[in-house]
């Protein structure tokens, strides 16, 4: 990595961190996330890099994690995306005992700014939707600099700003990354631990040049990976419907089960085709990566919406009220799939297929 490797920060234990400590669900998810990262090889095991010739295996692995627990999949996907980004942009690989996130959401309003100083880059401001805020040791973070939007690597925790990183500042003072208490009251995806994080004089290592994060082919490959997680979440929700249909004969339940199976099969087929296309052209020389990602994400998002609707209509309130795992799967999927920007993404898709990429639509 440029300017030396960032060492593992661990989960902060300062008074400031305790003030913003995650709930039991987030702690459970964090433990499973850490276990997954510690026990799964990235490049030669279940999750090879996108475009490596085994992209289908990567997407299948993400889908499997999401089918088991969508909040865990959110953290796993972020870590694996960070591994891929660092590799694509020529940085040093992630080290043992490091757990990474990608914090790149940029909703309207004030955000994160990057300033170049005599000692290097420094980040200040507020970043929203920072999944794994209490469990990840490192993060790749987008911020606005004077030359455009940039990506930076940071160590996570209250002590990792400029100056002596061994000195933990008092709550609310000094440098570091601090989750803002009360900013993640969500029910769906509660376990993803995605509060706002306040950056104060945080030392940062630039990863690539300005706009490199968005312009690389892997930006779109990563978008397909998120869709694989959505699909796994839809498969988890569908489980209750298939179990109901298997336990008793009812033509209406069977009709819903058939419709859901059809949509899931189509989405899995499209996802597999996308994996083959990514492996055939990992550097996107044909210029089709953005169009592919928009299509895959839109199709999978529609699949999720239909699965949520049909499963609810077919099974009624029973599983939502008496099956905690199903209720959590429904709530989690309803939130996570909103990373698809609905009509905004459909408009970007429509612009690409009708008028081409004149203004960078879809990026």
ZIFEN-V112726 format. One record per residue. N is the residue number from 1. PSI is psi in degrees with one decimal (NA if undefined). NEAR is the number of other C-alpha atoms within 12 Angstrom. D_CENTER is the distance of its C-alpha to the mean C-alpha in Angstrom with 2 decimals. Layout:
BEGIN
((N:PSI:NEAR:D_CENTER) (N:PSI:NEAR:D_CENTER))
END
This chain:
BEGIN
((1:145.2:26:22.10) (2:143.7:20:24.15) (3:27.8:17:26.40) (4:156.4:15:25.92) (5:142.5:22:23.24) (6:128.8:33:21.49) (7:159.6:25:22.41) (8:137.1:25:20.46) (9:-30.9:30:20.59) (10:176.1:27:20.07) (11:126.0:34:19.46) (12:147.1:32:21.76) (13:21.3:23:24.90) (14:167.0:26:26.68) (15:-37.1:19:28.11) (16:-40.9:29:25.48) (17:-38.3:32:22.72) (18:-34.6:22:24.81) (19:-31.1:21:25.17) (20:24.1:33:21.45) (21:139.7:29:21.05) (22:162.6:33:18.47) (23:-179.7:24:20.01) (24:-36.2:14:20.81) (25:-42.9:23:17.91) (26:-36.9:34:15.40) (27:-39.4:25:17.75) (28:-46.2:22:17.87) (29:-42.9:36:14.15) (30:-40.7:37:14.15) (31:-41.0:26:17.16) (32:-36.2:29:15.78) (33:-49.0:39:12.71) (34:-41.6:30:15.32) (35:-40.8:20:17.61) (36:-47.6:28:15.31) (37:-39.4:33:14.70) (38:-25.3:19:18.42) (39:-8.1:15:19.71) (40:126.8:24:17.84) (41:139.8:21:18.84) (42:-50.1:34:16.29) (43:-23.6:23:18.69) (44:-3.8:16:21.40) (45:-132.2:17:20.06) (46:-23.7:27:17.62) (47:72.1:36:14.85) (48:164.6:30:16.74) (49:148.9:38:15.52) (50:139.9:46:15.07) (51:7.5:35:18.58) (52:-2.1:28:20.28) (53:-7.4:21:22.23) (54:38.9:28:20.15) (55:-33.4:39:17.09) (56:-41.8:34:18.06) (57:-38.0:29:17.93) (58:-47.9:44:14.38) (59:-38.4:45:13.30) (60:-38.8:33:15.71) (61:-44.0:33:14.37) (62:-42.0:45:10.80) (63:-38.6:40:12.78) (64:-42.3:28:15.08) (65:-42.9:37:12.77) (66:-36.3:38:11.42) (67:-31.3:33:15.11) (68:-42.4:30:16.05) (69:111.0:44:13.59) (70:-33.8:47:10.53) (71:-39.7:47:9.66) (72:-42.9:44:10.15) (73:-35.2:47:8.00) (74:-42.8:51:4.88) (75:-40.0:48:6.38) (76:-44.9:48:7.73) (77:-40.4:47:5.18) (78:-43.3:39:4.38) (79:-47.3:43:8.15) (80:-33.5:43:9.11) (81:-40.7:42:7.72) (82:-42.3:42:9.68) (83:-44.5:39:12.50) (84:-40.6:40:12.73) (85:-47.5:42:12.81) (86:-39.9:37:15.44) (87:-43.8:26:17.38) (88:-33.9:30:17.47) (89:15.2:29:18.65) (90:31.9:19:21.22) (91:168.0:26:20.18) (92:147.0:23:21.13) (93:161.8:26:19.03) (94:138.6:35:17.14) (95:165.4:24:19.88) (96:136.6:17:20.66) (97:7.7:22:19.63) (98:138.1:32:16.77) (99:112.9:45:13.31) (100:155.0:49:10.86) (101:162.1:44:7.89) (102:112.5:43:6.99) (103:91.7:41:8.40) (104:7.7:32:9.30) (105:137.9:26:9.88) (106:70.8:22:13.62) (107:166.7:17:15.34) (108:150.9:10:19.13) (109:-174.2:11:21.12) (110:145.5:16:21.51) (111:-146.4:28:18.75) (112:135.3:36:18.66) (113:148.0:32:21.59) (114:131.9:36:22.47) (115:137.5:29:26.13) (116:123.2:22:27.97) (117:176.4:15:30.62) (118:-21.2:9:33.29) (119:1.4:16:31.19) (120:-166.4:21:27.98) (121:147.4:30:25.00) (122:138.0:35:24.26) (123:139.0:41:21.49) (124:145.7:33:22.47) (125:-165.2:30:21.13) (126:132.6:37:18.48) (127:128.8:39:14.71) (128:159.8:34:13.07) (129:54.1:35:9.90) (130:84.3:40:9.53) (131:138.7:49:7.63) (132:28.1:51:9.95) (133:-32.2:48:12.57) (134:-10.8:49:15.38) (135:-24.3:45:14.38) (136:138.0:43:12.79) (137:-25.5:37:15.74) (138:161.5:42:14.33) (139:147.1:48:11.85) (140:125.0:42:11.68) (141:133.8:48:12.52) (142:142.9:42:13.88) (143:155.0:42:17.34) (144:123.8:30:20.45) (145:177.1:25:23.38) (146:-17.0:14:26.86) (147:13.4:16:26.17) (148:-170.4:18:22.95) (149:131.4:28:19.22) (150:161.3:33:18.34) (151:136.7:40:15.67) (152:149.8:47:16.68) (153:132.8:46:16.19) (154:154.1:48:17.15) (155:139.8:42:18.12) (156:137.1:48:16.88) (157:162.1:46:19.73) (158:-16.5:47:22.77) (159:2.5:39:25.07) (160:58.3:37:23.31) (161:-158.5:36:24.87) (162:151.2:31:27.98) (163:-149.7:19:30.97) (164:106.0:16:31.44) (165:-9.3:23:28.10) (166:-7.4:16:30.17) (167:116.1:18:31.23) (168:119.2:27:29.09) (169:160.8:28:29.82) (170:159.2:19:30.94) (171:127.8:23:28.69) (172:-5.1:25:27.91) (173:159.1:21:29.59) (174:-178.1:27:28.92) (175:164.0:35:26.01) (176:177.0:43:22.54) (177:122.6:52:19.09) (178:122.9:48:19.67) (179:140.2:42:17.63) (180:116.4:33:19.69) (181:140.8:24:21.21) (182:3.8:17:21.03) (183:5.5:25:18.08) (184:70.6:29:15.88) (185:15.6:21:18.53) (186:148.9:23:16.33) (187:-55.2:24:17.56) (188:135.5:28:14.78) (189:26.3:38:11.65) (190:-38.1:36:14.06) (191:-13.9:41:13.12) (192:-13.1:45:9.60) (193:68.5:44:11.89) (194:55.3:44:10.45) (195:174.8:34:13.80) (196:149.0:33:15.12) (197:128.9:40:16.04) (198:123.6:38:19.43) (199:128.4:40:20.11) (200:109.7:34:23.80) (201:48.2:34:25.32) (202:121.1:44:22.42) (203:136.4:38:23.36) (204:146.7:44:20.87) (205:121.8:37:21.06) (206:138.8:40:20.51) (207:102.3:36:18.42) (208:178.9:27:20.17) (209:178.9:22:22.26) (210:135.2:23:21.72) (211:3.3:24:19.43) (212:-33.5:26:18.65) (213:-41.9:36:14.86) (214:-28.3:29:15.28) (215:-13.1:28:18.35) (216:147.9:30:17.34) (217:-34.9:34:17.11) (218:-16.9:37:13.92) (219:-43.4:36:12.08) (220:-36.0:38:13.00) (221:-39.6:48:12.65) (222:-34.2:45:8.94) (223:-35.1:38:8.98) (224:-35.8:49:10.99) (225:-39.1:48:8.70) (226:-40.7:44:6.34) (227:-34.6:49:9.92) (228:-38.2:51:10.93) (229:-43.7:47:8.81) (230:-43.9:56:10.45) (231:-41.6:55:13.65) (232:-38.9:46:13.64) (233:-38.8:48:13.35) (234:-38.4:49:16.25) (235:-36.6:43:18.19) (236:-43.1:37:18.00) (237:-39.3:48:19.39) (238:-18.9:44:22.00) (239:-42.1:33:23.33) (240:-37.9:38:25.48) (241:-46.1:39:27.04) (242:-36.2:29:27.93) (243:-40.4:21:29.41) (244:-46.1:25:31.44) (245:-33.5:25:32.70) (246:-19.5:16:33.63) (247:-15.5:12:35.65) (248:149.9:13:37.90) (249:121.0:14:39.17) (250:121.4:17:38.43) (251:-33.5:14:38.34) (252:-42.2:19:35.97) (253:-41.4:28:33.40) (254:-38.4:24:33.91) (255:-44.1:20:33.38) (256:-41.9:29:30.02) (257:-40.7:36:29.07) (258:-42.1:23:30.27) (259:-41.4:24:28.34) (260:-42.8:38:25.06) (261:-41.0:28:25.77) (262:-45.6:19:26.52) (263:-42.2:29:23.28) (264:-40.2:36:21.18) (265:-43.5:22:23.42) (266:-42.6:20:23.12) (267:-41.4:36:19.32) (268:-37.9:32:19.40) (269:-45.2:22:22.10) (270:-39.2:29:20.32) (271:-41.1:41:17.22) (272:-39.4:27:19.78) (273:-40.1:22:21.59) (274:-40.1:40:18.60) (275:-42.6:39:18.16) (276:-41.0:25:21.87) (277:-38.6:31:21.82) (278:-43.4:40:19.14) (279:-31.3:28:21.30) (280:-24.0:22:24.39) (281:65.1:24:23.29) (282:-28.1:30:20.48) (283:2.9:24:21.74) (284:45.9:25:21.92) (285:-26.5:15:25.65) (286:-11.0:15:26.16) (287:29.2:22:23.82) (288:0.5:27:22.20) (289:-42.5:37:18.52) (290:-44.1:39:17.62) (291:-43.2:36:19.85) (292:-46.0:37:18.48) (293:-42.4:42:14.83) (294:-43.4:39:16.20) (295:-47.2:33:18.41) (296:-46.6:39:16.08) (297:-40.2:41:13.48) (298:-42.7:39:16.56) (299:-43.3:34:18.26) (300:-38.1:43:15.56) (301:-42.0:41:15.03) (302:-38.8:31:18.83) (303:-45.0:39:18.97) (304:-43.1:41:16.82) (305:-43.6:33:19.12) (306:-38.4:31:22.18) (307:-46.9:42:21.25) (308:-42.6:41:20.70) (309:-50.6:25:23.99) (310:-40.0:31:26.06) (311:-41.6:43:25.15) (312:-43.1:30:26.04) (313:-36.3:23:29.26) (314:-32.5:34:30.26) (315:-15.0:33:29.73) (316:-158.9:19:30.47) (317:-16.0:16:29.72) (318:-60.0:18:30.63) (319:-33.0:26:27.35) (320:-29.4:24:25.57) (321:-24.4:15:28.32) (322:-3.2:14:29.17) (323:97.2:17:26.21) (324:-37.9:16:23.67) (325:-42.8:22:21.19) (326:-43.8:35:21.45) (327:-40.7:32:21.34) (328:-40.2:32:18.09) (329:-41.5:44:16.59) (330:-48.3:43:17.91) (331:-42.3:30:16.75) (332:-44.2:40:13.15) (333:-40.3:45:13.00) (334:-33.8:33:14.85) (335:-49.1:30:12.34) (336:-39.1:43:9.00) (337:-10.9:37:10.86) (338:0.4:26:11.86) (339:-19.5:27:9.03) (340:130.5:32:11.84) (341:29.5:21:14.46) (342:-127.1:20:17.34) (343:-28.2:17:20.59) (344:-44.1:18:19.24) (345:-35.2:27:17.30) (346:-36.5:25:20.37) (347:-39.9:20:22.58) (348:-39.5:30:20.81) (349:-46.0:32:21.28) (350:-38.9:20:24.86) (351:-41.3:22:25.63) (352:-42.8:27:24.58) (353:-16.9:20:26.68) (354:-35.4:13:29.63) (355:2.8:14:29.92) (356:-177.5:18:27.66) (357:67.0:20:25.25) (358:-34.5:13:27.75) (359:23.6:11:25.54) (360:26.5:17:22.20) (361:142.8:24:21.00) (362:-7.9:35:17.56) (363:NA:30:16.18))
END
